[in-house]
Amino acid sequence: MFEKIYDVIVVGAGHAGSEAAAAAANLGAKTLLITMNLQNIAQMSCNPAMGGIAKGQIVREIDAMGGYSGIVSDTSAIQFKMLNKSKGPAMWSPRVQSDRMRFAEDWRLKLEQTPNLDFYQEMVSGLIIENGKITGVRTSLGLEIKAKSVVCTNGTFLNGLIHIGDKQFGGGRAGEKAATGITKDLIEAGFEAGRMKTGTPPRVDGRSLDYSKMVEQPGDDIPGKFSYSDETMPLKKQRSCHMTYTSNEVHEILKEGFDRSPMFNGRIKSIGPRYCPSIEDKINRFADKDRHQLFVEPEGWKTVEVYVNGFSTSLPEDVQFKALRSVVGFEKVKFFRPGYAIEYDYFPPTQLKHTLETKIVEGLYFAGQINGTTGYEEAACQGMMAGINAALKVQEKDEFILKRNEAYIGVLIDDLITKGTEEPYRMFTSRAEYRTLLRQDNADFRLTEKSFNLGLAGAERMRKMEEKKDKSFRFVEFLKDLSVVPEEANPVLESRNSSLMKQSDKVFKVFSRPQVTMQDVMQFSGVEEFISDNDLNEEMIEQTEIQVKYSGYIEKEKNNADKLNRLENLKIPDNFDYSQIKSMSYEAREKLKKVQPKTISQASRISGVSPNDISVLLVYLGR
């Protein structure tokens, strides 16, 4: 029925589990993906969208690493938007609205076409741990399946408890039962566990809405895409989203149900996502605001089901319904299902190594919401990294870790295991100190070679990245060498209200002015010819513009990153005894003992460890 022993078993087939299974299998590991329902692989449990601020950068990084999230986002997209285009390129973030049913279908088909990957539908009810090592899993039917490593990606299913008003029932999401047994095994093995909560809005019937009263939110005029590969193409047609608002009347109706809200009456004690609050939380926290935005998002090309983004709630269903009927455009709304909150078990991620292997049980990896994160993208990248490292460990190869200056993925994992989290962790551009280096446009430059060396990215991916890099670099050098005379440049500069030139100068320097665009530069002699002769595409031209415009910022961040990497090279011995350092603060000793940082750089990022503590540590290490 099964392999005698699998290299990797992945528990759960959400976004983390799907990427974990794909990565491990594509690295040649015999992999088994076990999930409670094979029809719900990569289910979009919450909003039907991928990407967004900082999250879009993560999807691009997953794609550059050979993961599937970018490809599936493209093939199932119904709308594409590049967010933050009015800001600098470090802030540009791609986002797609997805066809929810097609997204799950495309993911399943991608996985079914992946060699080395088996599937099994059942609940994993326990982990088999022997002498501090994982040796397999136990299912609800009593089957024991052996494995050299296991990746747990259980999402909200671990002892999941759904709340709607004063009603509560076990479940991992609407219509699906919770998973039990694993938490008990992990606590017995010595793990610390906690509870978190998240929520989701009502789903409604789009035929009952009056879109003429709402603000249309179309996609980009010229849509882009996520994947760097030629496997996908930009959208030729798109579906619009819409926007409307709550009002004081809506807020008053919602307040009537606060005494029956599990969030306010004490039934929910766990912490929810700060940056994706429920509607009742928004009304409570932002009492001075008389309205909040609601984004009305279609769930696919053909379905009439609509997601009401911004109206996440666990209030009683009658209160939800009455309040939504007071929203402009929702006067005749019909529900598909009410919103709800869900509480679930998680394991503080300070119990992990940078590879996402647990410190307590060898060969056991955690990825996704089990680590206290929220969001499809955050889960997917953790799954990919856990799957990669589980396969590499079994194959007795070196571990694979991304640094903070190499990827948002590196920032996320380092934040989790170094600082931990007591609320659902969500990625933001502000969390990355090197965000000018970690742009969505250069994820392929940063990660394709690493992926190729691992054996994930193919030769064609590598060739395409090198061509883009080489041609954009040569274009930058060409602009540094090319001169422009005042007679040619000044009409352009005058039209841009930029100071005029008195003598010839290099095009690179003129182009560096904030007002001057690539379209302006293409008017200078020789530029269009270079583009045509060298067959530069839009990506190469955009890359050139970013390298010219932000060369100073990029160079500064590279220098700062080099300094950080020098600290990363200062290793701390395994099982270092911090209690011997009496001149270090008690808090720092306790935090360092708990986290067990591998390097001085990681130690310096631990909350509660001061620069003075690091100086003392360096002295003890003979530095």
KESE-776972 format. One record per residue: residue in one letter; x, y, z of N, C-alpha, C in turn. Coordinates in steps of 0.1 Angstrom, whole numbers, plus 5000, padded with zeros to 4 digits. Layout:
BEGIN
aXYZXYZXYZ ...
This chain:
BEGIN
m500849885000500050005000500950135000 f501950125008502950245009504350195006 e505250295003506650265003507050205017 k508050115017508450065030508850175040 i509550275035509850385043510050505034 y509350615037509450735029510650825033 d511250895024512250995028511551115036 v510451155030509751275036508251245036 i507551265048506151265048505751405051 v504751465043504251595046502851585051 v502551635063501251625069500551755066 g499451755059498651865055498951915041 a497951955033498151995019497552135017 g497752225026497552365024498652425016 h498852555017499852625009501252575013 a501452565026502752515031503052375027 g502052285029502252145026502452115011 s501752185003501852174989503252204984 e503752324988505152364985506152264991 a505952225003506852125009506951995001 a505851944997505751814990506451834976 a506151944969506751974956508251984957 a508752054967510152074968510951944971 a510451874981511051744985511051644973 a509951634967509851534956510751584944 n510751714941511551754930513051744933 l513451734945514851714949515151564949 g514251474945514451334944514151254956 a513451314966513151244978511751174976 k511751044981510450974980509551034990 t508451094985507651184994506151134994 l505551145006504151115007503451235013 l502351285006501551395011500251335017 i500051355030498851305036497951425040 t496651415036495751525039494351465042 m493551535050492251485053491251485042 n491551565031490651575020491451615007 l491651514998492351544986491651644977 q490351664979489651764971490051914975 n490651924987490952064992492452094992 i493252034983494652064982494752214979 a495652284986495852424984494652514984 q493652474992492452554993492752694998 m492052794992492152924996491052945007 s491452915020490452925031489953055033 c490753165030490253295033490053375020 n490853485017490553555005491053494993 p490453514981490853454969491853534962 a493053554968494053634962495453594967 m496453624959497853594962498653714960 g499653744969500553854968500053974976 g500554094972500254214980501554264986 i501454364994502654435000503554335007 a504754315003505754225008505454075004 k504154045004503753905001504053874986 g503853974978504153954963505553924961 q506453994969507853964968508153814972 i507453764982507653624986507253534975 v506153554968505653474958506753464946 r507253584943508353594933509553514937 e509853514950511053444955510753294954 i509553254958509253104957509353064942 d508853144933508953114919510453094914 a511253194919512653194915513353064920 m512853014932513452894938512852774932 g511952784922511452664916510152604922 g509552684931508252654937507152674927 y505952634931504752634922503852754924 s503952824936502852924939502753034928 g503853074922503753184912503153134900 i503453014895502852954883501352934885 v500952874896499552854899498752984900 s499453084906498753214907498553274894 d499453254885499253304871498153234863 t498153104864497253024856495853034861 s495653074874494253084880493853234882 a494653324877494453474880493153524872 i492453614879491353684871491653834871 q492653874879493054014878494454034883 f495254124877496654144882496754294885 k497454324896497754464900499154474905 m499954574901501254604908500954714918 l500954684930500654784941501854874943 n501554994948502655084952503455144941 k502955144929503755194917504155344919 s503355414928503755554930504955574939 k505355464945506555464953507755404946 g508855394953510055344947509955194945 p510755134936510654994932510754894944 a511454934955511554844967510154814973 m509154904970507854894975506854834965 w507254824953506354764943505954614947 s504754584947504354454951503254394942 p503454284935502454224926501354154934 r500154154929499054094936498054044925 v497553914927496553864917495253834925 q494153864919492853804923492753674916 s492453564924492453434919491053374917 d490953274908489753194907490053084917 r489253084928489453004940489452854936 m488452814928488352664925489452624915 r489752714906490752674896492152674903 f492452764913493652764920493952634926 a492952574933493152444940493252334930 e492552344919492652244908493952244902 d494452364898495752374892496952324901 w496852354914497852304923497852154924 r496652094925496551944925497151884913 l496851944901497351884889498851894888 k499352014893500852024893501451924902 l500851894913501451794922501351654917 e500251624910500051494904501051464893 q501551574887502551554876503951554881 t504151564895505451574901505951434904 p507051394898507651254901507951244916 n508051124921508451084935507451124945 l506151164941505251214951503951114951 d503651064963502450984965501451064974 f500251024973499151094980498350994989 y497851045000496950955008496051045016 q494751005016493751085022493351025036 e493751085046493351045060493851145070 m493351135082493851225093495151165099 v496151245101497351205109496951235123 s496951135132496451155146497651145156 g498851115151499951105160501351095152 l502351125160503751125154504451015161 i505250935154506050825160507450885163 i507850905175509150955179509850855187 e511150815183511950725190513250775193 n513650785205515050825209515350965204 g514351055204514551195200514551215185 k514151105177514051115163512651085158 i512251145147510951115141511150985133 t510250895134510350775125509150745117 g508050835119506850815111505650875116 v504550845111503250905116502250795118 r501250825126500150735129498850795124 t497950725117496750775112495550735121 s494450805118493250775126492650635125 l493050565114492750425112493650335118 g494750395125495650305132496850265123 l496950315111498150285103499350355108 e500450285107501750345110502550355097 i502950475093503650495080505050545084 k506050475080507450505084508050615075 a508950695080509550805073510850845080 k511850895071513050945077512951085082 s511951155076511651295081510151325079 v509651415087508251455086508151605087 v507351665078507051805078505551825082 c505351895093504051925098503552055093 t502452065085501952185080500452185083 n500052185095498652155099497752275099 g498252395096497452505095496552535107 t495252555105494352585116493652465121 f494152345117493352225120493752165134 l494952195139495352135152494352185163 n493552095168492552125178491752255174 g491452265162490652385157489252395163 l488952515167487652545173487052665166 i485852645160485252755152484152825161 h484152965160483253045168482353125158 i481053115160480153215154479153255165 g479353385169478453425180478653345193 d477553305199477653215211477753065207 k477853035195477952895190479452865188 q479852745192481252695189481252545186 f482152505177482252365174483652335168 g484052215170485352175164485452185149 g486552225144486652225129487952295126 g488552255114489752315109489452425100 r488352425093487752535086486252495083 a485452585078484052555077483852425069 g483052335075482652215069483652105070 e484852125077485852025079486252005093 k486451885098486751855112488151895116 a488351915128489651945134490551825134 a491851845135492851735137493251725152 t493151605157493551585171494651485172 g495351485184496351385187497851435185 i498051515175499451555172499951655184 t499151745188499551835199499951755211 k499151655215499451575227500851515225 d501051455214502351385212503551485213 l503351605207504451705207504651755221 i503651785229503851825243504551725251 e504151595249504851485256506251475252 a506651515240508051515236508851635241 g508151735248508851845254508551975247 f507651985237507352115231506452195239 e506652325237505752435243504752465232 a503452465236502352495227501652625231 g500852685222500052805225498852795216 r497952895217496752915209496753045202 m496353045190496153165182494753165176 k494353275170493053285163493153355151 t492253325141492153405129490653405126 g490353485115488953495112488753505097 t487553495093487153505078485853575077 p485653655066484353725064483253635059 p482053685058480953605051481253595036 r480753495030480753475016479253505011 v479053585001477753624997477453594982 d476253604978475753584964475953714956 g476853714947477053834939475853884931 r474853794928473653834921472753924930 s473053924943472154004952472754134955 l473954174948474654294951474354404940 d474354524944474154634934475554704932 y476254664921477554714919477554854914 s476454904909476355044904476555144915 k476355104928476555194939477955184945 m478755094939480155084945481155144935 v482355154940483555204932484255084925 e484255084912484954974905486454984907 q487054864909488554854911489054754900 p489354814888489854724877491354684880 g491854594872493254554872494054654864 d495354624863496354714856495954714841 d496154824835495954834820496754734812 i498054724817498954624811499354534822 p498654424824498954334835500254254833 g500854234845502154154845501754014850 k502753944855502453814860503553784871 f503353674878504253634889505453554884 s505253454876506353364873507353414863 y508553394866509653434857509753334845 s509053214846509153114835508253154824 d508453084812507553104801506353014801 e506152944813505052844814503752924815 t503753054819502553134820502653254812 m501453314809501353444802500553544809 p500753674807499853774814498453764809 l497553804817496053804814495753884802 k494853834794494353914782493053984786 k492253924795491053994800491053974816 q490354064823490354064837488954084843 r488754044855487554084862487854194872 s486854284873487054394883486654354897 c487254404907486754404921485954534923 h485354554934484654674937484854714952 m484654844955484854894969483654964973 t483254944986482155014993482655045007 y481755095015482155135029481155095039 t481555075051480655065063480255205066 s479355225076478855355080478555355095 n478255465101477855465115476655375118 e475755375108474555285110474955135111 v475855095102476454965102477154935115 h477955025120478655015133477754995145 e476655075145475655065156475054925156 i474654875144474054735144475054635149 l476354645145477354545149477554555164 k477554675170477754695184476654615192 e475454605186474354545193474654395196 g475554335188475954195190477254175198 f477854285203479154275210479054185222 d477954185229477754105241477753955238 r477353925225477353785221478553755212 s479553845212480753815204481753745212 p482253625207483253555215484553625218 m484753735209485953815211485853905223 f484653945226484454045237483953975250 n483253865249482753805261483653705268 g484853695262485953615269486053475264 r485153425255485253285251486553265242 i486853365234488153355227489253425235 k490253355240491353405248492653425240 s492653365228493953375221494053495213 i495253525207495453655200495253635185 g494553735179494353735165495353815157 p495253815144496253895136495954045137 r496954115142496854265144496554335131 y497154285120497154365108495954315098 c495154225103493954185096492854175106 p492454285113491554275124490054245119 s489254185128487854165125487154305125 i485954305119485254435118484854485132 e484554395141484254435155485454495162 d486654435159487854485164488154625159 k487954645146488254775140487354885146 i486054855148485154945154485554985168 n486054885175486454905189487754985190 r488654945182490055005182490055145176 f489255165165489255295158487955355159 a487555385172486255445175486055575168 d487155645165486955785159486655775144 k486755655137486455645123484955615121 d484355685112482855665110482655565098 r483755525091483555425081484855345078 h484655225073485855145069485555085055 q486655075048486555015034486254875034 l485354835025485154695022485454665007 f486254565004486554524991485754404987 v485054414976484054314971484754234960 e485254114964486154034955485453914950 p485353904936484753774930485653654933 e485053544935485853424938486253344926 g485953394914486353324902485753384889 w486053324878485553374865484053354864 k483553244868482153204865481253204877 t481853174889481053164901480453294905 v479253294912478653424917479053444931 e479853354937480253374951481253484952 v481053564963481853694965482353694979 y483653734980484353744993484253894997 v483853925010483654055015484954095023 n485954135016487254165023487154285032 g487554275044487454385054486254365064 f485554255062484354235071484554095078 s485754065082486053945090485353955103 t484653855107483853865120483453725126 s483253725139482753605146481453645153 l480853755149479553795155478453695151 p477353695159476253605155475753625141 e475353525134475053535120473953635117 d472953645126471853735124472353885124 v473353915133473954045134474754075121 q475553975117476353995105475354025093 f474353955092473353975080472754115081 k472254145093471554275094472454395091 a473754385096474754495094475054505079 l475354385073475754395059474654445050 r473354425053472254475046472154635047 s472954685056472954835057474154895050 v474954815044476054865036475654905022 v476155015016475755055003476054954993 g475054914985475254804975474854664980 f474654654993474454524999472954515005 e472154605000470754615006469954495005 k470254414994469454294992470354164993 v471454175000472454075001471853935005 k472353824999472053695003473353625007 f473353555019474553485024474753345017 f476053315014476353175011476753115024 r477553185033477853135046478353255054 p478053255068478553365076480053365079 g480553475084481953475088482153405101 y483353365104483553295117485053325121 a485253295134486653295139487053155142 i488353125142488852995145490053005154 e490052925165491252915173491952785170 y493252785172494052655168495352655176 d495952545177497252525184498352575174 y499352635181500652665174501752635183 f502952625178504152595186505152715184 p505452785195506352905194507552865186 p507852945175508952905165510352915170 t510552975183511952975188512352825191 q511452725189511852585191512352525178 l512652615168513152565155514552615152 k515152545143516452585137516152665125 h517152725119516952805106516452725095 t516652595095516252505085514752465087 l514152515098512752475102512652335108 e513752275110513752145118513652185132 t512852105140512752135154514052105161 k514252175172515452155180515352025189 i514051995192513751885202513751745195 v513151735183513051605176513751615163 e514751535161515551535149514651475137 g514751545126514051505114512551555113 l512151625123510751685123510851835120 y510051875110510052015105508652065107 f508552195110507252275111507252375100 a506052395094505952505084504552565084 g504352695083503052755082502452805095 q501152795096500552855108500852775121 i501352655120501852585132503052665138 n503652755130504752835135504352975140 g502952995139502453125144502453235133 t502453195120502353295109500853295104 t500553405096499353415090499553445075 g498753395066498953425052499353315044 y498753305031499153195022500653195019 e501153325016502453335010503553305021 e503253345033504153315044504253165047 a503053105046503052955047503752885036 a503452925024504052865012505552865012 c506152975016507652985015508252905026 q507652895038508152805049508052665044 g506952625038506752485033507852455024 m508152545014509152515004510552495011 m510852585021512152575028512252445036 a511152405043511152285051511252165042 g510552165031510652055022512052035016 i512652145012514052145007514952085018 n514852135030515852085041515551945045 a514251905045513951765049514651675039 a514551705026515151625015516651625016 l517251735018518651745019519251665031 k518551675042518951605054518951445052 v517951405046517851255043518951215033 q519251305024520251275014521651305019 e521751345032523051375038523851485031 k523051585027523651705020523651825029 d524351935026524352055034522952115035 e522652175047521352245048521352365039 f520152415037519952535028519252645036 i519952755038519352865046519552995038 l518453075037518553205031518753315042 k519753405039520053515049519053625047 r519053715057518153835057518453925045 n519653935040519954025029519753955015 e519253825016519153745003517653734999 a516753735009515353715006514453755017 y513253795014512153815024511953685031 i512153565024511953435031512953425042 g514153475040515253475051514853565062 v514253675059513853765070512753705079 l511753645072510653585079511053475088 i511953375083512353265091513253315102 d514153405100515053455110514253525121 d513253605117512353675127511653575136 l511153465130510353365137511253295148 i512353245143513153165152513953245162 t514253365158515153455167514253535177 k513153585172512353675181511053605186 g510653495179509453425182508253515178 t507053475182505853565179504753515189 e504053615194502953595203501653635196 e501753675184500553705176500753665162 p499753635154500053585140500953675133 y502053625128503153695121502753715106 r502853845102502553875088503753955083 m504153935070505353995064504954135060 f505854235062505754375057507054405051 t507054505042508354555037509254615048 s508554675058509254735069510054635078 r509754515077510454415085511854385079 a512054415066513254385059514154505059 e515354505066516254615066516954635053 y516954535044517554555031516554545020 r515454615021514354595012514654654998 t515654744997516054794984516754684976 l517454594983518054474976517054374973 l515954364982515054244981513754284973 r513954334961512754384953512154264946 q510854284942510154184934510754164921 d511354264915511854254901513154174900 n513954154911515254094910515253964918 a514153904922514153774929514853674921 d514753674908515453574899516953594900 f517453714900518853744901519353684915 r518553704925519053664939518953514941 l518053444935517753314939517853204929 t517753234916517753124906519053044906 e520153104908521453024908521452934920 k520952984931520952894943520052774941 s518852804935517952694932518452594921 f519152654911519752564901520852474907 n521652524916522652444923522052344932 l520952364938520252264945519652154937 g519252194925518652094916517152114914 l516652234918515252264916514952344903 a515652454901515452534889516252464877 g515552454865516152394854517152474846 a517852414837518852484829518252604821 e517052594816516352694808516152824817 r515652794830515452904839516752984842 m517852904843519152964846519653044834 r519452984822519853054810519153194808 k517853184811516953304809517353414819 m517653374832518053474842519353534838 e520353454834521653504830521553604819 e520753574809520553654797519953794802 k518953794810518353914815519353994823 k520153924831521153994840522254054831 d522753974821523854024813523354144804 k522154134798521754244789521454374797 s520854354808520554484816521854544821 f522754464825524054514830524754584818 r524754524806525454594795524754724791 f523454724793522654854790523154964800 v523254924812523755024823525055074819 e526054984815527355024811527355114799 f526455084789526355164777525955304781 l524955324790524455454794525555534802 k526455454808527555524815528555574805 d528755514794529655554784529155654774 l527755654772527155744762527055884767 s527455984759527356124762526156184755 v525556284761524456364755524856514755 v524556584744524856724744523656804749 p523956934754522857014759521757034749 e522057054736521057084726520056964725 e520456844728519656724727518856704740 a519556724751518956694764518056804770 n518356924767517657034774516157044771 p515757014758514257014756513556914765 v514156794767513556694775513556744790 l514656804794514856844808513856954811 e513657044801512757154803511357104805 s510957004797509556954798509356884811 r510456844818510356774831510556874843 n510657004840511057104850512257064858 s513257014850514556984856515657084851 s516657114859517557214856518357174843 l518557284835519157264821520657234822 m521157164812522657134811523357244804 k524657274808525457374802526557314794 q526857184796527857114789527456964787 s528156894779527856754777527956674789 d527256574791527356484802526956344798 k527256244807526856104804525356084806 v524756004798523355974799522955914812 f523855834818523655774831523355874841 k524155984841523956094851522656164849 v522356194836521056264833519856174837 f519956044834518955954837518755934852 s519755964860519755944875518756054881 r518556164874517556264879516156204881 p515556234892514256164895513156194885 q513256314879512156354869512256284856 v513456234852513756184839513356034838 t512555994828512055864826512855784815 m512655654814513255584803512755634790 q511455664789510855724777511655844772 d512055934782512856054779514256014773 v514855914780516255874776516255814762 m515155744759515055674746515055774734 q514855904738514856014727516356054724 f517256014732518656054730519255954719 s520156014711520755934700521455814705 g521155704699521855574701521155484711 v520255534719519655454730518655354724 e517755394715516755304709517455204701 e518555244694519255154685519855044694 f520455074705521054974714519954874719 i518854924723517754844727517354744716 s517154794704516754714693517854614689 d519154664688520254574683520454454693 n520254484706520554384716519254304721 d518154334714516854264716516554264731 l516454384737516054394751514554394753 n514054314762512654314764512254404776 e510954414779510454504789511154484803 e511354354807511954324820513354374820 m514154364810515554404809515554564810 i514654624803514654774803514254824817 e513254764823512854804836513954784846 q514654674845515754644854516954744853 t517154784840518154884838517855014845 e516555064843516055184849516255184864 i515855074871516055064885517455064889 q518355004882519755004885520355144884 v519855214875520355354873519855444884 k518555444885517855534894518255514909 y518455394913518655364927520055304930 s521055334921522355284922522955314936 g522755444940523355484953522755414965 y521455394965520755324976521155174976 i521255124964521554974963523054954968 e523955044964525355024969525455034984 k524755134989524755155004524255035011 e523154975007522554855013523454735012 k524154725000525054614998526254625008 n526754745011527854765020527354725034 n526154765038525554735051525354585052 a524954525041524754375042526054305043 d527154355037528454295038528954295053 k528654405060528954415074528254315082 l526954305079526054205086526654065084 n527054035072527553895069528853865076 r529653975079530853945087530453895101 l529353955106528853905119528253765118 e527653735106527053605104528153495104 n529353535100530453445100531153415113 l530753495124531253475137530353365144 k530753245144529953135149529953125164 i528853085170528853055185528852895186 p529752845194529852695195528452635199 d528152515195526952445199526952425214 n525852435220525652415235526552505243 f526852625238527652725246526952755259 d527652755270527152775283527052925287 y525852985285525753125287525753155302 s525453065310525353085325526653125331 q527753095324529153125329529453275327 i528653345319528953485316528153575327 k528753595338528053665349527853815346 s528753865337528654015334527654045324 m526953945319525853965310524553965318 s523554045312522254065320521553925321 y520853905331520153785334519153755322 e518453855318517453845307518153795294 a519353855291520053815279520453665280 r520953625292521453485294520253385291 e519053425297517953335296517453325281 k517453445274516953445260517953365251 l519253385254520253315246520253165248 k520053125260519952985264518752915256 k517652995256516352945249516552935234 v517053045228517053045213518252965208 q519352965215520552895210521052945197 p521353075195521653135182522953065177 k523053065164524252995157525353095155 t524953225154525953335151525753455159 i526853535160526753665167525653755161 s525553755148524553835142523153795146 q522853665146521553615151521353655166 a522353635174522253675188521853825190 s522453905181522154055183520754095179 r519954005172518654035169517553985179 i518053915189517153855199516553965208 s515253975209514654075218515154055232 g515654165238516154155252517654135253 v518354125242519754115241520354245237 s521054315245521554455242522854455235 p523254565229524654575223525754545233 n525554585246526554555256526654405259 d525454335259525554195260526354125249 i526154175237526954125226528454145227 s528754265232530154295235530854205245 v530054175255530554075266530653935259 l529753895251529753765245531053755236 l531253865228532453865219533753845227 v533853905239535053895247535153745251 y534053685256534153545260534453455249 l534153495237534453405225535853435220 g536653525227537953555222538053645211 r536953735209536953825198537253965203 
